[in-house]
Amino acid sequence: MITFKKIKWKNFLSTGNNWTEIDFQQYNTNLIIGTNGAGKSTMLDALTFALFNKPFRKINKGQLINTSNERECMVEINFSVNSRDYIVRRGIKPNIFDIEVNGTLLHKEADDRTNQKILEETILKVNYKSFTQIVILGSSTFVPFMQLSGVNRRDVIEDLLDIRIFSAMNHLIKDKIRLQKEQVRSLDLKKDNLKDKMSMQKNFIKELDEQGKSSIQTNRDKIKVLSIEVDTHIEHNELKESNVADLIEKQEEVTGASEKLKKLNNLKGKITQKVSTITKEHKFFTDNTVCPTCTQDIEEEFRVNRIADVQDKAKELKKGFKDLEETIKLESERERHFTQLSEEITKLNHDISQNNTRISLNQRQIRDLEKEVQGITERIKNRNTEHEKLAEFKTNLQKTIEDLSSRREEITHYDFAYSLLKDDGVKTKIIKKYLPFINQQVNRYLQLMDFYINFTLDEEFNETVKSPIHEDFSYSSFSEGEKMRIDLALLFTWREVARVKNSVNTNLLIMDEVFDSSLDGFGTEEFLKIIRFVIKDANIFVISHKSDLHDKFDNVVKFDKIKGFSRMVS
């Protein structure tokens, strides 16, 4: 149970820098009176601002601070929950939000949002909407239960019956279902992957069994053929190398022919020039008896002797020239033979080089084939290892399938729990269980206020109203005074439900101007009887303009405006 003890505020709305304090527990029934604008409803705004960071009336947060002082707006409320005493302080300029439990500041390092969540969900266990339905009945900005939407009506009932935990559980289960489905998708992919690996491994083992030996024999046959080719190429190279050696030996025999031929040709040129000179001299002495230069006669004996000498020399030179030409011819033949031998050697060396290339290629092919044979042989030897890999794949696949089955079973359980925790599940069953009690209490309070109708709520919280005069009514068809009676009956009922469930049961009950407009004199009397004699476990505060109700309450608090500031004067 939440027991509110006192509240105080300063620089809040029209209140000045002096604290205004109200003791919630001193009296059972309290009447708060004052003129318009005197500040009698300020307590409502201070209460909800301290607890929920929002005023009861439609006032912007920035407008809560007193416009004269414009600083140090502060509200402090004391209450207890079970055996723990709490103080909540909330201020503006500076911004303050403190929660004390048994004199110790709670969560000093937490931000305001976190502390607000702790205050509502852990300490009070009620939000603003539900709090106002069981603690406050107002006439201005307050929205009574019957004017709430169906969703908001349900939220209030779930808070009162303390079953909102099912909604939280439902969200958790929904997250678990999502995570499990993600795991299932992942495991399905893993399963398919393992099946593919098993298929590949089976085919590999089959290939080892069926094609391994055949592949080895085929490769060995290829190696044999290639080896023969290598041997053939080597034999050919040996023969060609022998031929090259022979040709080189023959070539040595004619080595120097070119140089010798060059010298002989030079000598031939010199002899040819000598023959030309002798021929000219022979012709000169044959054709001339007188020297053409000096015009003297050439002695005949000298001329005849000279002609004979020249003829002898010419004969000798011609014979030598003929021998020289024979020698040149022989050396030219030797030079052609040397060139021919060089070409043959070059061709043989080229063939040897090509054969060496083929030998290298064949030898590399042989090595590759031998390596492949070795690999296949090793794989055949390691056949047990491949079967072990296959067995490992099978084990992992079985484990994955079992994990999939388990997770799908969990999803089935979660789906079942999710269906139970939905609005139309276990929560609706609990609500149905309490609906007769709720309807009974509503009609009880309506009759206590001499309002004889049959008012019932269904599991969707839609009303059915019947009376002796009219068969069917709705809440909206009643007058404002009759609506107020229904609102009061529901307020009292919610408090009774909270008391029975001990969910958000509290001592505080505040009603703002319920007498001033909607309730007639007769209704007022009946209401006063209820709060005095029926609602005995509450500290009730009634805010009103009426001053003729003093004797109906244990305590009267008056607010007035003094020099522009709202103050409590009694």
PAMAR-696883 format. One record per residue: x negated, y negated, z of N, C-alpha, C in turn; residue in three letters. Coordinates in steps of 0.02 Angstrom, whole numbers, plus 50000, padded with zeros to 5 digits. Atoms other than C-alpha are relative to their C-alpha. Layout:
! residues N
XYZXYZXYZALA/...
! end
This chain:
! residues 570
499585006050000500005000050000499564993850000MET/500335006550001499464982349960500344995450051ILE/499735004549949499704971050112499684993249991THR/500245006950008499524952650069500044996450066PHE/500045003149934498964942650221500074992449996LYS/499945007250006498714924650170499704997649935LYS/500275003150059498324912950027499884992650015ILE/500125007149992497554895750021499704997249935LYS/500255003050061497114883449882499874992650011TRP/500135007149999496424866049851499824997749930LYS/500115002950067496264854449701500325004249946ASN/499634995650045497514866049618500664996649983PHE/499415003850022498864857549513500044993450037LEU/499935006549967499524843149617499724999950071SER/500304999749934498654848949777499324996650000THR/500625003749996497204837849835499435004250027GLY/500614996749977495524841849913500085003550067ASN/499874996649937496314848050076500335006849986ASN/499744993350010496694866650091500745000350018TRP/499314998149984498504872150084500015007550011THR/500034993049982498714888850171500695002650020GLU/499374996649983500194900850185499845006950027ILE/500074993449969500254915850301500575004349975ASP/499494995650029501154929950213500335004550052PHE/499764994949954501394941050366500354997350062GLN/499745002749936501964929250504500755001050008GLN/499274999549998503824929850461500245004849946TYR/499714995550050504924942350371500344996149943ASN/499655004050050505994929350282499784992850004THR/500255006950003505354912450226500354996249945ASN/499685004450049506224898150137499514994349985LEU/500435005450021505144886150036500434994949963ILE/499575005250030506014869749995499584993949982ILE/500325006150021505564853249917500324997349938GLY/499725003150060506044841049782499625002349938THR/500344998350062505584843349600499314996749998ASN/500685002750005503704841449576499634999750066GLY/500325000449935503344842849762499475005550009ALA/500504994849996502344858949735500235006450034GLY/499764994049966503474872149809499885006449961LYS/500134994050040503164884149664499255001049987SER/500724999550012501274881249666499725006650025THR/500234993749971501064896749775500025005649947MET/499944994950052501664907649629499414999749952LEU/500555000850047500374900449510499335001750033ASP/500624998649965498994901449640499915007550010ALA/500024992849988499434919549678499785003849937LEU/500164996350062499384925849498499334997849970THR/500655002450024497884914849454499445003550038PHE/500524996749961496874922149598499915007349981ALA/500024992950013497324940049554499885001849927LEU/500014998050071497484939849363499714994649954PHE/500325005350039496624923749306500494996649952ASN/499505003550039498254916649236500574997850046LYS/499465002349957499614906049317500665003449982PRO/499354996950012501404912249335500404996349947PHE/499655004150049502114897849236499574998849938ARG/500365001250062501614893049059499594993650006LYS/500455005649990500174881649106499315002249975ILE/500684998650023498504880949018499525000150059ASN/500484999349945497054886149128499664993350016LYS/500335006449989496224869249102500434994950037GLY/499545004649966497784860549171500095001750074GLN/499914998049930497684869649338499604995550048LEU/500415004149957496314858349406500314993250011ILE/499695006449982496924842749496499694994449959ASN/500245005250045496784827849378499674994250036THR/500325005449963496254815949517499285001750019SER/500674998049979494754825749583499605003149943ASN/500304997050060494394835649423499415004750016GLU/500544995449982493254847849515500215004150061ARG/499924995949940493164861549648500725002550009GLU/499364996649996494824869449604499885007150026CYS/500154993749967494894884749716500645003250029MET/499474996049970496114898549766499675005950034VAL/500274994449963495744911549898500585004050029GLU/499464995749976496854926349941499715005850039ILE/500204994449957496684939350081500535005449996ASN/499544994450000497454956550068499625006450018PHE/500304993649983497134974450118500335005549958SER/499764994050034497314990950026499785005950041VAL/500154994649952497435005650144499594997250057ASN/500405002449943496015002750268499484994949981SER/500505004750022494994990550165500294993049994ARG/499805007050004495104971550181499644996649942ASP/500275003350059494854961150024500114992550004TYR/499925007150013494574942749988499814998749928ILE/500125001850069494704936449810499984992449995VAL/500075007250011494064919049767499934998749926ARG/500055001950070494324910949599500044992549994ARG/500035007250004493854893349553499844997549930GLY/500155003450062493664880949412499584993850017ILE/500455005749990492274867949400499744999550071LYS/500314994850041491274876949452500435006349995PRO/499644993750009491924893549385499755005150052ASN/500164995349947491974906049528500485005949995ILE/499584994049994492604923949536499625005050044PHE/500324995649952492104933649692500525004850029ASP/499604994949966492794949649767499605002550059ILE/500314997449939492374953949947500405006050025GLU/499684994349969492734970850025499675001150067VAL/500254999349931492554972050214499404995550013ASN/500525004949988491464956450213499415000349954GLY/500564999150046490284962350074500214998249929THR/499855002050069490234954449902499945006049955LEU/499964994150043490724967449773499734998449930LEU/500265000450069489744969749610499764993049983HIS/500265006850010488754953649620499724999049930LYS/500335000550065487844957549456500485000849941GLU/499524998850054489414961849356500284993549973ALA/499685005950028490214949449236500734999750021ASP/499315001149979491954942249263500485005049969ASP/499554995250033492764953949136499995006850036ARG/500074993649965492074969249225500334999850068THR/499695000749933492594962849397500764999749995ASN/499285000350008494344959049332500295006949988GLN/499784993250014494494976749266499995004150065LYS/500044996549935493924983549436500574998050045ILE/499475002549957495174972449526500685003049982LEU/499354997650022496654977949420500065007650001GLU/499954992850010496244996149387499805004150061GLU/500264996249943495335001549545500284997850067THR/499795002649935495884990149687500764999350003ILE/499275001150001497654984049647500385005649967LEU/499694994850040498044997749522500664997649969LYS/499415002950032499294986249437499764994149957VAL/500165005750042499234973649295500504994350012ASN/499585006049990500034956449283500745001549986TYR/499314998850021501594962549194500385004050053LYS/499664995849951502014976149321500034996550068SER/500025003649936501504965349470500594995150005PHE/499465005049998502744951849424500695003350003THR/499354996649998504154964749405500195002450070GLN/499844997449934504004970949584499884995050056ILE/500175004949948503354955549676500374993449991VAL/499755006750015504104940349590500635000449958ILE/499435001250043505804935649522500074992549992LEU/499995007250013505764918549441500554998149953GLY/499455002450041506984907949348499774995949940SER/500235004350054505884898049229499675004049944SER/500374996450052504544907049130500005007650009THR/499994992949986504834924049210500455003749950PHE/499614995750045505424937949094500235006050039VAL/499754994349962506554950149187499925006649961PRO/500104993550029506434968649156500455001149939PHE/499524998750054507984969149046499884995849938MET/500175004150058507274955848931499325001949970GLN/500634997450028505644965348902500145004649941LEU/499944995250054505354975548745499975007150028SER/500004993049978505534994448754499315002350022GLY/500694998149984503634996648754499804997150068VAL/500185003249937503394984248896500405002850058ASN/499614996849947504824991948996499675006650020ARG/500324993649986503965008748981499364999050040ARG/500635001449964502295001249038500134998850074ASP/499835001549931503124994549196500175006450038VAL/499794993749969503935011349236499415004650011ILE/500594995749993502315020749204499544997750055GLU/500405002749944501395009149323500325001850067ASP/499644998649937502735011549458499965007450018LEU/500014992949987502735030449438499295002850001LEU/500704998149998500845030649431499845005649950ASP/500124995050052500825040549269499624997249940ILE/500405002850055499795028849161499355003949991ARG/500604995850004498355040549202500075005149943ILE/499884995450055499165052349076499824996949933PHE/500185003550062498945039248941499244999749992SER/500735000050002497115037448987499735006949982ALA/500204993250015496945056348986500135001749927MET/499824998750070497805056848818499494997049952ASN/500525003250041496545044548746499355004050003HIS/500614996049994495115055048815500065006549960LEU/499894993850038495875070948742499984998649925ILE/500025001950071496115062048576499284999349976LYS/500715000750017494265057448577499665006949996ASP/500284993250000493825075548621500205003849937LYS/499764996850061494895081848477499614997549940ILE/500395002950056494015069848358499295002749999ARG/500684997449996492295075348420499975007449981LEU/499994992950015492765093748411500105001149925GLN/499894999350072493405091648232499374998249961LYS/500635001750032491775083148185499515005850007GLU/500434994249990490845097948262500205005849954GLN/499754994750043491955109948166499784998949927VAL/500235001650068491565100948002499255001449992ARG/500724998850002489715101748043499855007550000SER/500114992849996489815120248088500235003549936LEU/499784997250064490795123947928499454999249947ASP/500565001150046489365116247828499435004650016LEU/500544995549979488105126147929500165007249980LYS/499794993350019489115142147899499895001249926LYS/500084999450072489145139147711499265000349981ASP/500725000150014487285135347711499685006750017ASN/500274993549980486895151547804500235005449952LEU/499764995250049487975161447683499594999649935LYS/500425000950060486995153947537499305002950011ASP/500664997449984485345158147622500005007750001LYS/499944992749999485925176047653500045002949930MET/499934997750069486435178047472499334999749963SER/500655000850032484755171347412499515005250027MET/500454995249970483825182647534500145007149976GLN/499814993450025484805198147480499765000949928LYS/500234999750069484425194247298499245000749996ASN/500724999649998482605191847341499765007050018PHE/500184993249979482505208547431500155004949944ILE/499824995650056483415216847286499494999549944LYS/500515001050052482175209247165499365003550019GLU/500604996549977480755215847272500065007549988LEU/499884992850006481525233147271500035002249927ASP/499864997850068482035233747088499464997849951GLU/500445002850050480775222946997499274999450022GLN/500685001049975479245222347108499485004249965GLY/500474995350030478355237947043499964999049924LYS/499995001150072478905234646865499604993749982SER/500385006250013478195217046874499265001150009SER/500704998549989476555223746943499705003749940ILE/500244996150057476375236446800499964995649938GLN/500005004550057476835223346670499394995450002THR/500565004549992475545211346740499335003749991ASN/500614996250008474225224946748499875001749926ARG/500074998950071474565229346564499744993749965ASP/500235006450029474335211046519499274998850017LYS/500695000949979472725210646619499545004449958ILE/500384995350040472095225946523499884997349930LYS/500055002850067472465217946355499544994049999VAL/500425006049996471665201546407499275001950012LEU/500694997849986470135210746474499675002549937SER/500264997550064469915219646306499824994149954ILE/500145005950041470055202846218499374996450024GLU/500605003149973468735195746334499375003849979VAL/500584995950019467565210246301499844999249925ASP/500105000850072467835208546113499664993449984THR/500295006650010467465190046119499274999850023HIS/500694999849975465905193446221499555003649951ILE/500394996250050465295206646095499874995849939GLU/500075004250059465635194745952499484994550014HIS/500475005349982464685181046043499295002650002ASN/500674997149996463205192646075499725001049930GLU/500204999050069463155197145889499824993449966LEU/500125006550030463295179145836499384996750029LYS/500605002849968461975173745962499375003249971GLU/500564996550031460825187145888499874997349930SER/500075002950067461175180245714499704993150002ASN/500275006749992460825162845774499245000350012VAL/500714999249985459155168745844499615001749937ALA/500334998150063458715176845676499954994049954ASP/499995005750044459205161345580499514994750024LEU/500485004949972458195150245697499295002249983ILE/500664997450017456695161645668499844998849926GLU/500085001350071456945160445477499904992649987LYS/500045007350009457175141745494499314997450017GLN/500675002249981455485140445580499515001049943GLU/500454998650056454705148045424500004994449949GLU/499955005350050455295133645317500004993250033VAL/500045006349965455075120545449499454995649970THR/500505004650027454105105445379500064999149925GLY/499935000650072454685107545199500204993049980ALA/499765006750015455525090845201499444995050004SER/500565004649993453985081745263499495001149944GLU/500474998350053452875090945140500244997549933LYS/499695002250062454075087044998499944992549992LEU/500075007350001453995068845044499294998049979LYS/500705001650017452105068745035499855001649926LYS/500104998050069452115078044870500314995049951LEU/499665005050042453345065644796499594993549997ASN/500435006049999452205051444850499405001149954ASN/500574998350044450745060144766500205000149927LEU/499754999950069451785062844610500054993049973LYS/499945006950021452115044344605499314997049983GLY/500675002650011450275040244618499715002849935LYS/500254996950061449815052844480500344997149939ILE/499625002950055451205046144370499734993149983THR/500275006850010450515028444393499305000449968GLN/500684999150028448735034644355500045002049926LYS/499914997850070449335043544197500204994149956VAL/499785005850037450195027444144499424995349984SER/500595004450010448595017544169499535002849947THR/500444996750047447535030144073500294999749929ILE/499665000250064448825030643933499924993149968THR/500085006950024448735011643917499274998849977LYS/500715000950017446845012043917499835003749934GLU/500114996150060446825025743782500284996349939HIS/499685003750055448025015643676499604993649984LYS/500385006350011446954999743699499395001449959PHE/500624998750037445355007543643500135003249932PHE/499824997150065446225017043503500214994549952THR/499705005250044447115001543435499544994049991ASP/500395006250002445764988343466499255001549992ASN/500734999850008443954985943401499714993550024THR/500215006749976443874967843459500364998750065VAL/499685001749935444164962043636500484994249989CYS/499515005350009445754951643633499884994050043PRO/500105005549953445164941043776499424995649978THR/500605004050017443384936143725499864999949925CYS/500054999550073443584940543538499335002749977THR/500634996950020441964949943540500135007149977GLN/499934993150025441744966543451499835004950055ASP/500134994549953441864982243552499555004949967ILE/500464995350030440414993743523500375006449985GLU/499624994150023441025008743428499845006050042GLU/500204994249959440045021343530500354999750068GLU/499665000949935440735014143691500745001549994PHE/499294999050011442455014043617500165007449993ARG/499874992750011442325032343559499905003950063VAL/500134996649936441575038243722500574998750052ASN/499475001949952442875028643820500655003749984ARG/499404996450020444285036443720499965007350019ILE/500114992849982443535053943747500095000950076ALA/499944999549925443405050743937500734999450022ASP/499305001049982445155044343946500425006149983VAL/499644994050022445795059543849499885005850049GLN/500174994749952444875071243967500374999050067ASP/499665001549937445585062444120500755001149994LYS/499284999150011447335062344044500185007450000ALA/499884992750003447205081144008499985002950070LYS/500084997449931446615084344186500614997950043GLU/499435002549961448005073444261500655003549982LEU/499404996550023449345081944155500035007050030LYS/500024993349971448775098944215500174999750075LYS/499875000749928448765092944397500744998050012GLY/499305002249994450475084544372500475005949994PHE/499584994050010451195101144308499985004550061LYS/500074996049939450515110444459500394996950058ASP/499645003649947451205096944572500755000949995LEU/499284999150010452935098344497500225007050021GLU/499844993249979452885117244525500035000350076GLU/500015000149927452425114144706500624996350029THR/499415003849978453805100844727500635004149994ILE/499424995750012455065112944653500055005350055LYS/500014994849948454535126344777500204997250068LEU/499845003049936454625114544926500734997750003GLU/499295001950002456345108144871500455005950014SER/499624993949988456975125944870499975001850075GLU/500074998649928456275128445045500434995250043ARG/499605005049963457145112245104500745001949998GLU/499304998050007458835118245034500145006150043ARG/499924994049958458575134945123500054998150074HIS/499985002549931458225125745288500694997050017PHE/499355003149990459845115445270500545005350005THR/499514994650001460835131145229499985003850067GLN/500084996649936460125139645385500304995950057LEU/499725004549948460595124545492500765000250001SER/499274999750004462385124945429500265006650028GLU/499794993449975462515143545465499945000350076GLU/500105000149927461805140945641500554995950034ILE/499475004349973463035126645673500675003650002THR/499374996350003464505137345615500025005650052LYS/500034994549951463945151945724500084997350071LEU/499945003149933463745140545877500724997650014ASN/499305002149994465485133445844500455006050017HIS/499614993849988466205151145838499885002550071ASP/500174997949932465285155445999500364995750052ILE/499665004749954465995139846084500755001550004SER/499294998350001467765144146030500145006550038GLN/499934993649964467535161946091499934999050075ASN/500095001449929466905155246258500634996850031ASN/499375003049978468485144546271500545005250010THR/499514994649995469565159746235499855004550059ARG/500194995949943468575169746361500214996850066ILE/499815003649939468845156246495500755000150010SER/499274999949996470705155246455500255006950021LEU/499794993249984470895174046460499825001850072ASN/500214998649931469915175246623500464996550050GLN/499545003649956471035161746701500685003550002ARG/499384996350003472585171246643499965006450041GLN/500114993849961471855187046717500034998650075ILE/500005001849929471555178346885500714998550024ARG/499315001749982473345171346886500425006350006ASP/499624993849998474065188446846499805004350060LEU/500234996249942472985196646979500274997050065GLU/499735003449941473545183547106500755001550008LYS/499284998449998475365186647058500115007250023GLU/499964993049979475105205347075499875000650075VAL/500164999949929474315202447245500594997450042GLN/499435002949965475785191347298500585004950003GLY/499454995150002477085204147242499845005950045ILE/500214994449957476085217847328500094998350073THR/499945002149931476025207847488500734999550021GLU/499295000549984477895204147480500325006950008ARG/499754993149993478245222547453499785002950067ILE/500264997749936477125226347601500384996950058LYS/499655003749947478035213147703500765000449991ASN/499294999250012479755219347653500394999950066ARG/499675000049935480185221947837500114992950025ASN/499945007049980479855203547869500594996649965THR/499445002950037481095198747733500665002650027GLU/499394997349969482385210347811500124996850068HIS/499945003549936482035202047979500304993049990GLU/499725006650016482385185047900500745000749985LYS/499304998850017484015192047830500405001350064LEU/499664998549937484475198848003500094993750042ALA/499955006449963484095181748080500554995649971GLU/499465003750032485235173347952500695002850022PHE/499374996849980486605186147995500184998250071LYS/499885001749930486405182848182500234992850008THR/499805007149997486485163948158500694998949972ASN/499345000650030487995165848045500545002450049LEU/499514997349952488905176648174500104995250058GLN/499965004849946488475164248311500394993849979LYS/499655005950027489085149748203500755001449994THR/499294998150007490715159048164500345000350068ILE/499724999749932490985162548350500084993050029GLU/499965006949976490605144348392500584996349966ASP/499445003050036491835138848257500665002350030LEU/499394997349972493165150348327500154997050068SER/499935002849933492855143948503500234992849997SER/499835007150005492945125748450500714999149972ARG/499315000450027494525128648347500515001850054ARG/499564998249944495295137048499500054994250049GLU/499995005949956494785121948604500444994549970GLU/499585005050033495595110548475500735001750009ILE/499314997849989497185120948490500244998250070THR/499835001749931497155118748679500074992450009HIS/499975007349996496775100248662500634997349966TYR/499405002250035498175098248536500625001150044ASP/499454998649956499355106548658500034995050058PHE/500035005049946498765095248800500194993149975ALA/499845006550029498885080248684500754999249990TYR/499275000350010500685084548641500364999250067SER/499695000749933501075086248828499924992950027LEU/500155006549971500275069548870500274994249959LEU/499705005450040501145059748732500614997350037LYS/499425003249966502565048148778500595004650007ASP/499434995549998503835061648739499845006750034ASP/500214994049967502885074648840500144999950075GLY/499934999449927502555076549025500214993550032VAL/499805006449972502745057849056500764999149997LYS/499275000550007504525058448989500355004650050THR/499714995349951504875073649100500004996950070LYS/500045003249935504265064049252500504994250005ILE/499525005650001505285048749202500715002750007ILE/499344997049994506815059849178500155002150072LYS/499914997849931506535066649353500184994250045LYS/499875005849958506565049149428500594995749977TYR/499455004250025507925041749319500635000450044LEU/499414999849956509365048149430499904995850063PRO/500155004049941508515040249581500024992649983PHE/500015007150021508215023949487500714997449990ILE/499315002150014510015023049426500414999750064ASN/499645000049936510675027449598499844993750040GLN/500205005849961509665013549680500264993549968GLN/499745006050033510145000549549500734998950017VAL/499285000649986511995004049572500144998950075ASN/499935001349928511765004449761499924992650014ARG/500115007149987511054986749761500534995749966TYR/499455003850033512364980749636500635000150043LEU/499424999549957513734986949752499924996050064GLN/500135004149941512894978749901500124992649985LEU/499865006950021513064962649801500714999349973MET/499305000050021514904967049767500074999449925ASP/499974999950072514554969649583500125007349980PHE/499804993150009515514985449542500015001949927TYR/500084997350068514864991749377499585006350006ILE/500424994150004514045007849327499444998549950ASN/500575001950040512315003249265499505005849998PHE/500484994450006511175017149197499494998449946THR/500535000350050509515017549105499855007049975LEU/500184993550027509065031748987499245000649997ASP/500724998850001507325038948957499634995149954GLU/500305005250041507015025448826500094993150031GLU/499885005949961507545012448957500484995049968PHE/499435003850025509045006548861500575000850049ASN/499474999949949510505001848972500675002249971GLU/499294998650013512275008548973500384997250060THR/499625003349947513514998049071500745001449991VAL/499284998650001515275003349113500324996850062LYS/499625002949945516584995149221500715002549997SER/499294998050001518364998949270500424996349948PRO/499625004150047518934985149154499795001449928ILE/500254998950068517814987649004499585006449999HIS/500364993750004517125004148945499254999049990GLU/500705001050016515494998048871499814992750003ASP/500295006749997514464982748911499255000649984PHE/500725000450004512684977248882499774994350045SER/500275005149956511544966448987500124993049973TYR/499945006650031511634952048864500714997450001SER/499305002250002513544951548872500234996950066SER/499815002749935513564946349057499834992750006PHE/500165006949984513544928949129499324999650033SER/500665000849970511944921649200499995002450072GLU/499974997649932512524925149377500015007650004GLY/499974992750001512924943249334499325002949979GLU/500674997950020511244945049245499524999650059LYS/500435000849943510404938449402500105005750050MET/499874994449955511264951849507499665006549975ARG/500334994150029510634965249387499244999550008ILE/500725001149992508874957649390499785001350072ASP/500164998949930508894957649580500045007450018LEU/499924992949987509534975449587499415004049973ALA/500574996750030508144980949470499364998550040LEU/500585001949960506834971249570499975004250064LEU/499984996149938507384979749732499885007449986PHE/500094993050019507444996549644499265001549986THR/500724998850015505664994749577499595000250064TRP/500364999949937505064990749751500135006550038ARG/499844993749968505975006149816499625005849967GLU/500384994950035505165016949681499274999650020VAL/500695001049980503455009449725499895002650071ALA/500064997649932503765013349908500015007650003ARG/499954992750002504275031449871499365003049971VAL/500604997450034502795034149753499364997650033LYS/500585003149970501625023249857499494998049947ASN/500435001850056500925017249691499784992850007SER/500155007149993501014998249694500464997050053VAL/499595002449945501994996549855499654994150034ASN/500285005949970501734979549933500504996750048THR/499585003449952502394968850076500294993649973ASN/499835006750023502594953249971500565000149949LEU/499455000850046504204948149883500164992549995LEU/499905007250012504414930749805500544999149949ILE/499465001550046505974923949722500054992549990MET/500045007150017505954907349635500674997649973ASP/499395003450021507584897349627500555004849978GLU/499484995250018508704912649622500694997550023VAL/499375002649976510054903149719500234993849962PHE/499885006850023509954886849626500444999549938ASP/499625000750062510804890749463500465005949985SER/499654994150024511374908649438500485003050051SER/499584996849950512094914749603500504995150029LEU/499495004249967513734907649667499965001150075ASP/500014999749927514114905649850500095007050026GLY/499874993249978514794923149869499405004549987PHE/500584996050018513324930749779499414998450045GLY/500535002149955512114920749887500055003550067THR/499904996849936512864927650046499835007449998GLU/500144992950006512764945349986499255001349992GLU/500724999350010510974942949929499624999050066PHE/500325001349935510484935650099500065006050046LEU/499904994049959511214950950184499505005449980LYS/500464994950025510154962150074499294998750024ILE/500695001449981508504953350108499905000150075ILE/500075000049927508864952350295500095006950030ARG/499834993749967509584969350331499815006349960PHE/500164994250042509114980650184499255000249984VAL/500715000350017507394974850129499624998150064ILE/500285001349934506604976650301499245000450001LYS/500724998949999504814981250254499624994849961ASP/500325004950043504404965450157499954993350035ALA/500055007149982503814947750188500264996149941ASN/499635002950056505044938150081499934992450001ILE/500045007250009504794920550013500504998049946PHE/499505002450047506264911749931499874992649988VAL/500115007050019505914895549836500664997149976ILE/499345002750017507444884249824500024992450010SER/499855007049989508094866549810500504999150057HIS/499455000449951509504870549931499724999350071LYS/500225001249931509244863750104500505002550051SER/499504997649953510804871550180499915007350019ASP/500144993049986509994888550198499525000950059LEU/500504999749948508844884350343500145005550051HIS/499834995349947509764894950470500035007249977ASP/499974993250026509744910050355499315003449999LYS/500684997550007507834912250363499634999450066PHE/500425000249940506554915750498499554993950000ASP/500485005550004505424901850436500174995749939ASN/499885004750054505624886250329499364996049988VAL/500605003750020504154878550234500224994649952VAL/499805005650042504364861350158499394997149966LYS/500525003450037503304853750022500244993149980PHE/499845006950018503244835049986499404997049965ASP/500545003550033502224823249881499834993750039LYS/500235005649960501194811049982499404996949964ILE/500525003750037500164797849889499765003949939LYS/500154996650063500254808249732499765007150008GLY/500234993349988499674824449813500545004250034PHE/499524995349970500744839549854499725002650065SER/500224997749934500674844350038500555003950034ARG/499534996249959501484856950153500114996150064MET/499875004549944502344846450287500315003650059VAL/499744996449943503104859850399499895007549991SER/
! end
